[in-house]
Amino acid sequence: MARSLFTSKIPVTRIGITGLSQAGKSTLITALINHLENIRRGALSQQVVLHEFAHGHWLRGVEPAFDYDAGLHALTNTPPAWPQSTTDWSIAQIELTIDRPWYSTKPRRRIIELLDYPGEWLLDLCLLEWDYPAFCAATWSWCSQTPRHEIAADLIQELAAIDPHAPVDLAYLAQLQHRWAAFLADCRLPPYQLSRNLPGRFLLNGAHYHPEKRPFVPLFALDLVGGNATTSFPADSWGAVCAHNYLNYRDHEAKPFFTRHFQNVDAQVILIDLLGAMTAGPDALKDMRAALEGVLQPFRYGTDHWLGRLFRRKIRRVAVCATKMDHLLPDDQKRLQSLLESYLYETVQRLAAESIELNVMAIAAVQSARVHEDSSGTQSLIGRDKRTGQRVQFTPPSLPPTMPHNLNLKIGDLPQLAPPTGLDRAQAFPGRRIDQLLAFLLAD
């Protein structure tokens, strides 16, 4: 998995880390750096595959840098808070010192590079295979169904009423794009928690993308979504302008990002809030699974396909992690792992024949709830309320023993918890299965 830097002979392992909405990506990256800094303390010291590592040192100066200082400040502050979500891509580098063999006089080193980027951008992978009519047809298949149709019925109706062959109204198009972006933002929040919200950079632009300069929206006219779409539109028509700007977005924003960053990634982590989807219900669960199948599709392309070549060239390990497992009682934590395995069973099976090792895991980057057992043996959880900071004791919802095949599942709401007090950079943060995740990513 290791490769060499252009300016150094130190081998580098590059790990892409992203997450669907509300999955806690910034917290995980902060925790990963903290654990690597304390590699001889805590749970990492028990992982056999990591025994050769003697010391971890976070490297400053890389650009664009993941703001580890801000993450540490948030988690170790009084009162502590969760790190702010990142809105662009960034890099964190940790140099690991390796125990010297008896015959060597020089220390060996290895660089772990964490590539942080928004999960919304990852969802744009499917756009690389779609022309504009295909984009319209796909979004229509989602927007014509509940719950999206109920979230933005007026907007969807307006987009269906526009004749793609008619002259474009640029001011109205800009207004529609703004409303489409707001609709995407509504879709990903409770109570819906939908995952397929495209284009991703409409939600998180990044530093260099300005959607208002080349606006487009999906159009839902019958000749675009009815299976007989034409790509020929009169100049300056709705169809011509939206198709041109969509292709510009696909080819000059989304595609270069994947080509530039994924050709050198050795492993990939995808975080999901499976518990949040369960609280939202079947629609959210189905939408999230479809989104995950879409982002893992490139691993299944043949070697004659450019996306397949891009992903197969380097990436050999992929971890899909359901976060916040500490919000459940111990027996339900085990069930969460089993439910995740069942939830992604078909995807795992499809990748089994490829040279990709896919691991699905339930984790907690920083444990915010602890188990309390009363005199009768009844268990509950204790944590701190995220809004008030007050101590709360609660009994989380129970999980079913198996995932329904039709995903007809909904559980009760979970409280929003704050980080625990007393975290210290000099000690490995309390978490669940972070050691197993790192052992999987850094094996070989």
N, C-alpha and C positions, 0 to 999 in steps of 0.2 A: 504493500500500500504506500510505501514511502517514495518520495521523489526528491530531487535536489533543487534548491533555489538557484536562480541565475547568478546571484551575487555571493553564494555561499555553498560550501560542501555539506552543510548540515542537512540531513534528510528531513523532509516536511511531509506531514500527513494533514490533508485538508478535509475538513468536515463541514458540509453544508447544514445549517440549522434553520428551519422555518416552522411556522405553525399556523394552523387555521385560527380564525378569530377567537379571542378570549382563552387561548391555550396556555399562556404564560411563558412565551419564548424568552423575553428579556430576563426573567427570573431564572430560567434554566441556564442560560449562558453565564450569568453571574455566578450561579452555583457550580457550574462545571469548572470555571476558572478557579474558584475558591477551593474546590476539591483537588485540582491539579497542583495548586500552590501548597496544599497540605497532603501530598501524595503518600507520605509515610505515616500519616495519622488517620484515624477514623476508618471508615469502611474500605477505602481503597487499599489500605495496607493488607487486607485479607484476600485480595484478588491475586491469584497466582500469576496470571498473565501480566500483571503490572509490577511484579516483584523486582524487576531489573531497574526500575526507575527510582532514583535516590532523592531527587529534588526538583521542584517545579518553580519557575520564575515567569511571572507575567511581563511581557515586553511592551514598553511604551514606544511611541514614535511611528507605529504603522498607520497608514492612512488609506481609506477613512477608518478611523478607530472606533470600535465598540466602546461605549463609555462605561468601563468597568468601575471607575471611581464613583460615578453617579449611582450605579447599582449597589455598590458597597455602602455608600452613604445612606441610601434609602433603607436598606435592610438592617443596618447596625445603628440607625439613628434612634433617638428617644422622643416620641414613640416611633417604632419602625413602620415602614410603608413598602409596598411593592414597587419595584423599579418601573419607570415610565416605559410605555411601549415604544419601540423604535419605528421610524417611518421611512427609513431608507436602508440601503445595504451598508454593512460595515464589517470590519475584520478584527478579531482578537487573536493574538499570538502568545503562546506559552512555550517557553523553552524547558525541556525536561533533561536533566542530567542522568546519565545511565551509569550504573556501577561499573567500574573498570575491571576487566579480567586481570588475573595475576600477572600476565605477561605484558600488559600495556602500561605505558607511563603517561598517556594522555587521556583525559576524560572524554567520554562520548556524549553526544547530545542529539536531541531530536526536537523538532519544532512541531507543535500542534497548532494548526491554524483553523479557527472557527469562523466560517463565513455566515454572517447573520443577514437574512433578507426577509421581507414581509411574505407571509403565506399567501396574501392576495396576489402577489406577483407569480407565485408558483402555479396558481390556477390558470394563468394565461397560457400554460403549455398547450392546452387543447386548441387555442386559437391558431397555433402554428400550422395546424392541419386544415383549417377552415378558410374558405373564401368568404366574401361578405354575405352572399345568400345563405351559406351554411351557418354562419353566425346568427343571422336573423331567424333561421328555422329552429336552431337549438334554443335560443332564448325564448322564442314563441312557445316551444313545447313546454318550457317551464312556466312562463308567465300566463299561459292559458289555463293553468291548473291552480288549485288551492295549495298553499296560502298566498302565493304571490299575486294572484288575481285580486284577492281581497285587499292586499296591502296597497296596491296602486291601480285600482280599477280605472280611474279617469285617465291616468297617464298611458296605460296600456291601450285603452280605447282610442286615444289621440294618435298613438303610433300606428294603430291599425287603420286609421282613417286617412293617413297621408298617402297620396299617389306618388310612388317613387319616380314616375316619369314627369311629374309636374316641376316647374321652376322652383328652386329652393328658396326659402326665406331664411337667410343666415341669422337674423336676430332671433327668430323663433327656434331655429336649430340649436343655437347657444343656450336658450332657455330650456329646451328639452333635455340637452345633455346635462345641465345642472340638476334638473329634476330626476334624471335617470341615476346620477351619482347619489342623490339623496335617497332614492328608492333602494339602491344597493346597500347603503348604510343602514336603512331600516330593516332590511332583510336579515342582516347578520346579527342583529341585537335580539335579546329576549323580547317577547316570548317566542320568536320564530327561530332564531339561530340557524339560518340557512347558510350554506357554504358556497354554492356555485353562484358567485356574484362577479359578473364580468362586464367590462374589462377591469382587471385588478388595479391598474394604476389610476382608475377613476376614484377609487377609495383612498389609496395612498400614492400620491403622485411621484414622490421622490424629489430630489433636488433639481433635476434637469428636465423633467417632463411637465409640460404646460398644456393640459387638455383643451383649454379655451382657444389655443392657436389653430388646432385642426379638429374641430368638433365633429362627432358622429354619434349616432344612436342606432339601435336596431329598428328596422321598419317592418311592420307586420302585415303588409299588403299580401293578398292571396298569391300574386305571381312571385313573391319572395319566399313564402313559407309553405306553399301548396305542392311542392315537388316538381314544378315546372319553371323554376327560377331562371331568369335570363340575366346575364352580366352586362348587357348592352343597354345603357341609359343615355338619354340626350345630355349634351353638355350642360353643366350648371343645374342639373335636375337634382332632386333629393337623393335619388339612387346613385347618381354619379358622384356627388360630393361625399356622401356617407361612405360609399365603397372605396373611394380614393383615400379618404382619411383613415378608414379602418385598415386598409392595406399598409399605409404609412406607419400606423401604430404597430401592426403585426410585424412588419419587416424591419423597422428602424428603432423600435423601442423594446418589444418583447424578445424577438429572436436574437439580437446581439447580446442581451443579458445572459440568456441561456448558453449561447455559444461561448461567450467569454468566460463565464464562471464554471460551467459544468464540465468543460473539457478537462479540467484539472482536479475535480473533486474526487476524493477517494471513498467517502462515505456520506450518507445523507440521513438526517433526522427530521421527521415530520411529526409535529405535536398536534394532538387533537383534544378537544374538550368533549369526550364521549359522554361524561356525566351531564354536561350542559345540554347536549343533544337529547339525552334520555328525558331530562326534565321538560324539554320542549315538545317531545313526542315523536310519533312515527314519521311525519313529514321531514323533520330535521334530521332524523337518523337516515332516512333514505337519501336525502340530499347530500349529507356528508359522505356516505359511502360512495355515491356516484362521483363526487368530487375527488375522493381518494383514488378511485379506479382510473379517473382521467389523468391525474398527475403521475400515476405509476405506469400508464400505458407505454411511454417511450422505452421502458425496459423490455417490452414484449415485441417491439418492432424487430424485423430481421436486420441482418448486417448490411443489407443493400439500401437501407433507409437512413437518411442523414441523422434523424433523431436517435435511431437505434445505435448508430455508430458513436454518436456523441456521448450517450449515457453508458454504453457498454465499455467504452475505451478505458474508463478509470473506475467508475463506481462499482464496488463489489459488495458493499454492505449498506442496507437500508433499515432503519429502525422507525417504526410507527409507534408513537408513545401516547397513551391516554394519560393525561395529567390529573392531579388533585386526588389521587387515590387515598390520601390521608383523611379526606372528608368522609370516609366510610369506616364502619367497624371492621375488625380483622377478618371475620368470615366473608364479609361483602367485598373486602379488598381482593380476596382470592377469586371471588365470583367476577369482579371487574376484569381481571386478567382472562378468565375463561370466556366471558362475554365478548371481549375484544377479539380473541382468537376466532370465535364463531362468526363475529361480525365481518371479519376480513378473510374468512376461510377460502372463498373462491379466488380472491386476489392472490393469497399465499400459494394456492395450488397452481395457479397459472404461471407464477414466477418460479415454481419449483424446478421446472425443466431448464430454466436459464441459469447462467453462472452468476446469479445474484442471491446473496443470503439476506432474506427478509426476516426481521425479528419484530414481533409485536409485543409491547410491554406496557404494563401499568406502572406509573412512577409518581413521585411527588418531589419536585425540585427542592423545595424548602417545606418541611413539615409544619403546618400551622395549627393542627389539632392533635390532641393526645387523648388516649383512651382513659376513661374513668370507670371504675367498677365499684358499685356500692356493696353494702354488707350482705345483700341478698344475691350477689353475683350478677346483677343486671348491669350491662355496659352502656355507656353513653360517651359522647365526645365533649371536650372542653377546648375552647379557643377564644379569640378576641374578635369582636365585631369590627368589620372593616370601617364602618362609618363612625361609630361612637368610641371605639377602642375599649369598650367594656367587655368584661369576661362573660362568655355565654356558654351554657351547657345545653346540649341538644342530642336528640336521638335521630340519626340520619335515616333516610328511607332504606328499606331492604331491597336488594336486587334479586331478580328471579334467578333460578339455577341455570337456565339456558336462555339464549337469545331467540325470540320467535323468528321463524324463517321469513315471515312477511314484515318483520320489524314493527309489529303492532305493540309498542311498549312505551309507557310513560310512567315516570316515577315522580315523587314529591320533590318540591324545591329544596335546595341546600342553602345554608347561610353563606354570606360573603364574609370571609375571614381575613384578618390582618396577619402579617408575619409574626412569629413569636418574638418575645423580647430577649435581650441578652446575646444576640448573635455577635460573633467576633471573627474578624478576618484571619486571625492566627489559629483558628480551630475550624475544622470542616463543618459546614452548616449541616444541621439535621435534615435528612431527606430520606426518601425511600427509593431504593434500587438505582441510585445514581452510579454507584460502583459497578453494578452489572451492566449498565448502559455504556460506561466508559470502557469496561473490559471488552465488550462486544465490538465497539468502534475501533479500539486500538490493538486488537488481536493481530497477529502476523507481523 
